[in-house]
Amino acid sequence: MKYLFSLSLLVLLTYSTVDAQRVGHLDSQALLSEMPEVRGAESNLEAYQAQLQKKGQQMIESFQRKYQELAQKEQAGEIAPKRLEEETQKLREEEQKIQTYEQEMQQKVMTRREELLKPILDRVNAIIEDVAKEKGFDYVIDVSAGSLLYVDDEFDITEIVRDRIGIE
C-alpha cells in the first residue's frame, strides 16, 4: 500500500513538474516612460487638453462677468424682478452648459489619449508576445501593477523588449 502511494506521489510530482508553467515579467511603466513616442503623444495630449481648458476658462470668465453685472444691477435696483428672474434662468442654463462642456472635455481627452497611445501599445504588446514565445513563457506579468511579493530577475524580459523597441 505504501509502495502504491509512493508511486502515485512520484507520478503526480513528475506530472506537475512537466506541466509547470513558465512566467516572465516586465515593468511596463518604466518601459513606456522611456519611449520617445509615448513622450511625444503625452506632449500632444497636454497641448490638446490646454486648448480645451482655455475654451472652458473663457466660458467661466464670461459666466462670472454676467453674474457680477446682474448682481450689481440687482443691488442698484436697476432691474425689475421679472427681468431678474429671466436673467437668473439664463445664467443657470449657461452654468449647465459649462458643466456639460467640462464632461465632454474629459471624454475628448480620454478619447484622444486612446487614439494616440493605441498604436504604440499595440506595437509594444506584439513585441512582448514575440519575446514571450521565444523564451517559452506561458504568461508575462507586469510588475508595475505592484501586487507581486517576489520576482526572480532571471525571468525579466524588460531589457529584451526595450532593445526590440529601439530604446537606448
Sine and cosine of phi, psi and omega as CSV:
sin_phi,cos_phi,sin_psi,cos_psi,sin_omega,cos_omega
0.00,0.00,-0.69,0.72,0.03,-1.00
-0.90,0.45,-0.62,0.78,0.00,-1.00
-0.88,0.47,-0.70,0.71,0.00,-1.00
-0.90,0.43,-0.66,0.75,0.03,-1.00
-0.91,0.42,-0.69,0.72,0.02,-1.00
-0.89,0.45,-0.67,0.74,0.03,-1.00
-0.90,0.44,-0.67,0.74,0.02,-1.00
-0.89,0.45,-0.68,0.73,0.01,-1.00
-0.90,0.44,-0.68,0.74,0.03,-1.00
-0.88,0.47,-0.69,0.72,0.03,-1.00
-0.90,0.44,-0.68,0.73,0.00,-1.00
-0.89,0.45,-0.71,0.70,0.02,-1.00
-0.90,0.43,-0.66,0.75,0.03,-1.00
-0.89,0.46,-0.70,0.71,-0.02,-1.00
-0.90,0.44,-0.69,0.73,-0.03,-1.00
-0.94,0.34,-0.50,0.86,0.05,-1.00
-0.94,0.33,-0.68,0.73,0.01,-1.00
-0.91,0.41,-0.59,0.81,-0.06,-1.00
-1.00,0.01,0.12,0.99,-0.02,-1.00
-0.87,0.49,0.61,-0.79,-0.03,-1.00
-0.98,-0.20,0.63,-0.77,-0.02,-1.00
-1.00,-0.10,0.69,-0.72,-0.05,-1.00
-0.80,-0.59,0.82,-0.57,0.10,-0.99
-0.98,-0.22,0.15,-0.99,0.03,-1.00
-0.53,-0.85,0.35,-0.94,0.09,-1.00
-0.44,-0.90,0.25,-0.97,0.02,-1.00
-0.95,-0.31,0.99,-0.12,-0.08,-1.00
-0.93,0.37,-0.55,0.84,0.00,-1.00
-0.90,0.45,-0.73,0.69,0.02,-1.00
-0.90,0.44,-0.68,0.73,-0.02,-1.00
-0.87,0.49,-0.78,0.63,-0.04,-1.00
-0.92,0.39,-0.58,0.82,-0.02,-1.00
-0.92,0.39,-0.36,0.93,0.00,-1.00
-1.00,0.01,-0.17,0.99,-0.08,-1.00
-0.99,0.13,0.83,-0.56,0.03,-1.00
-0.86,0.51,-0.55,0.84,-0.01,-1.00
-0.90,0.43,-0.61,0.79,0.01,-1.00
-0.94,0.34,-0.68,0.73,0.03,-1.00
-0.88,0.47,-0.63,0.77,0.05,-1.00
-0.91,0.42,-0.67,0.74,0.02,-1.00
-0.90,0.43,-0.66,0.75,0.02,-1.00
-0.91,0.42,-0.63,0.77,0.05,-1.00
-0.90,0.44,-0.70,0.72,0.05,-1.00
-0.87,0.49,-0.68,0.73,-0.01,-1.00
-0.91,0.42,-0.66,0.75,0.02,-1.00
-0.89,0.46,-0.64,0.77,0.04,-1.00
-0.90,0.43,-0.68,0.73,0.02,-1.00
-0.89,0.46,-0.70,0.71,0.00,-1.00
-0.90,0.43,-0.65,0.76,0.03,-1.00
-0.89,0.46,-0.63,0.78,0.03,-1.00
-0.89,0.46,-0.72,0.69,0.02,-1.00
-0.91,0.42,-0.64,0.77,0.00,-1.00
-0.91,0.41,-0.58,0.82,0.02,-1.00
-0.88,0.48,-0.71,0.71,0.04,-1.00
-0.89,0.46,-0.68,0.73,0.04,-1.00
-0.88,0.48,-0.66,0.75,0.02,-1.00
-0.90,0.44,-0.63,0.77,0.05,-1.00
-0.89,0.45,-0.65,0.76,0.04,-1.00
-0.89,0.46,-0.67,0.75,0.00,-1.00
-0.91,0.41,-0.70,0.71,0.00,-1.00
-0.89,0.45,-0.65,0.76,0.05,-1.00
-0.89,0.46,-0.70,0.71,0.03,-1.00
-0.87,0.50,-0.73,0.68,-0.03,-1.00
-0.89,0.46,-0.65,0.76,0.03,-1.00
-0.88,0.48,-0.74,0.68,0.01,-1.00
-0.90,0.45,-0.64,0.77,0.01,-1.00
-0.89,0.45,-0.72,0.69,0.00,-1.00
-0.90,0.44,-0.66,0.75,0.02,-1.00
-0.88,0.47,-0.69,0.73,0.01,-1.00
-0.91,0.42,-0.67,0.75,0.01,-1.00
-0.89,0.45,-0.65,0.76,0.03,-1.00
-0.91,0.42,-0.68,0.74,0.03,-1.00
-0.89,0.46,-0.63,0.77,0.00,-1.00
-0.91,0.40,-0.70,0.71,0.00,-1.00
-0.90,0.43,-0.59,0.81,-0.02,-1.00
-0.99,0.16,-0.13,0.99,-0.02,-1.00
0.96,0.29,0.44,0.90,-0.05,-1.00
-1.00,-0.04,0.10,1.00,-0.07,-1.00
-0.70,-0.71,0.71,-0.71,0.00,-1.00
-0.96,0.30,0.48,-0.88,-0.02,-1.00
-0.83,0.56,-0.65,0.76,0.00,-1.00
-0.91,0.42,-0.70,0.72,0.02,-1.00
-0.91,0.42,-0.62,0.79,0.05,-1.00
-0.87,0.49,-0.69,0.72,0.02,-1.00
-0.89,0.45,-0.67,0.75,0.01,-1.00
-0.90,0.44,-0.71,0.70,-0.01,-1.00
-0.92,0.38,-0.59,0.80,0.05,-1.00
-0.89,0.45,-0.66,0.75,0.03,-1.00
-0.89,0.45,-0.66,0.75,0.04,-1.00
-0.88,0.48,-0.65,0.76,0.02,-1.00
-0.92,0.40,-0.62,0.79,0.06,-1.00
-0.88,0.47,-0.67,0.74,0.03,-1.00
-0.90,0.43,-0.65,0.76,0.03,-1.00
-0.91,0.40,-0.63,0.78,0.05,-1.00
-0.89,0.45,-0.64,0.76,0.05,-1.00
-0.89,0.45,-0.64,0.77,0.04,-1.00
-0.89,0.46,-0.62,0.79,0.02,-1.00
-0.91,0.42,-0.70,0.71,0.02,-1.00
-0.89,0.45,-0.66,0.75,0.04,-1.00
-0.89,0.45,-0.68,0.73,0.01,-1.00
-0.88,0.48,-0.67,0.74,0.00,-1.00
-0.87,0.48,-0.66,0.75,0.04,-1.00
-0.92,0.40,-0.68,0.73,0.03,-1.00
-0.90,0.44,-0.62,0.79,0.01,-1.00
-0.88,0.48,-0.71,0.71,0.02,-1.00
-0.88,0.47,-0.66,0.75,0.02,-1.00
-0.91,0.42,-0.67,0.74,0.01,-1.00
-0.89,0.46,-0.65,0.76,0.01,-1.00
-0.91,0.41,-0.68,0.73,0.03,-1.00
-0.90,0.44,-0.66,0.75,0.02,-1.00
-0.90,0.43,-0.69,0.72,0.02,-1.00
-0.90,0.44,-0.65,0.76,0.03,-1.00
-0.85,0.52,-0.73,0.69,0.01,-1.00
-0.88,0.47,-0.68,0.73,0.00,-1.00
-0.88,0.47,-0.66,0.75,-0.06,-1.00
-0.97,0.25,-0.63,0.78,-0.12,-0.99
-1.00,0.00,-0.40,0.92,-0.07,-1.00
-0.82,0.57,-0.77,0.64,0.00,-1.00
-0.88,0.47,-0.59,0.81,0.01,-1.00
-0.92,0.39,-0.74,0.67,-0.02,-1.00
-0.91,0.40,-0.59,0.81,0.05,-1.00
-0.88,0.47,-0.68,0.73,0.01,-1.00
-0.90,0.44,-0.72,0.69,0.00,-1.00
-0.89,0.45,-0.69,0.72,0.00,-1.00
-0.89,0.45,-0.61,0.79,0.04,-1.00
-0.90,0.43,-0.64,0.76,0.03,-1.00
-0.91,0.41,-0.69,0.73,0.03,-1.00
-0.86,0.50,-0.69,0.72,0.01,-1.00
-0.89,0.47,-0.69,0.73,0.02,-1.00
-0.88,0.48,-0.72,0.69,0.00,-1.00
-0.90,0.44,-0.67,0.74,0.00,-1.00
-0.88,0.48,-0.67,0.74,0.01,-1.00
-0.92,0.40,-0.67,0.74,0.01,-1.00
-0.89,0.46,-0.62,0.78,-0.04,-1.00
-1.00,0.08,-0.09,1.00,0.04,-1.00
0.97,0.23,0.45,0.89,0.02,-1.00
-1.00,0.08,0.66,-0.76,0.08,-1.00
-1.00,0.09,-0.50,0.86,-0.02,-1.00
-0.66,-0.75,0.48,-0.88,0.17,-0.99
-0.79,-0.62,0.81,-0.59,-0.05,-1.00
-0.96,-0.26,0.64,-0.77,0.06,-1.00
-1.00,-0.02,0.94,-0.34,-0.06,-1.00
-0.96,0.28,-0.24,0.97,0.02,-1.00
-0.94,0.33,-0.23,0.97,0.06,-1.00
-0.92,0.39,-0.43,0.90,0.18,-0.98
0.99,0.10,0.24,0.97,-0.03,-1.00
-0.96,-0.29,0.12,0.99,0.01,-1.00
-1.00,0.03,0.67,-0.74,0.00,-1.00
-1.00,-0.05,-0.47,0.88,0.02,-1.00
-0.50,-0.86,0.67,-0.74,0.04,-1.00
-0.65,-0.76,0.80,-0.60,0.04,-1.00
-0.99,0.12,0.84,-0.54,-0.04,-1.00
-0.88,0.47,-0.29,0.96,0.02,-1.00
-0.86,0.51,-0.48,0.88,-0.07,-1.00
-0.97,-0.25,0.27,0.96,0.02,-1.00
-0.99,0.15,0.87,-0.50,-0.02,-1.00
-0.96,-0.26,0.17,0.99,-0.04,-1.00
-0.83,0.56,-0.73,0.69,-0.04,-1.00
-0.91,0.42,-0.64,0.77,0.01,-1.00
-0.89,0.45,-0.72,0.69,0.02,-1.00
-0.90,0.43,-0.66,0.75,0.03,-1.00
-0.85,0.53,-0.70,0.71,0.02,-1.00
-0.90,0.44,-0.67,0.74,-0.03,-1.00
-0.93,0.36,-0.51,0.86,0.05,-1.00
-0.95,0.30,-0.51,0.86,0.01,-1.00
0.97,-0.25,0.35,0.94,0.04,-1.00
-1.00,0.10,0.76,-0.65,0.00,-1.00
-0.98,-0.22,0.00,0.00,0.00,0.00
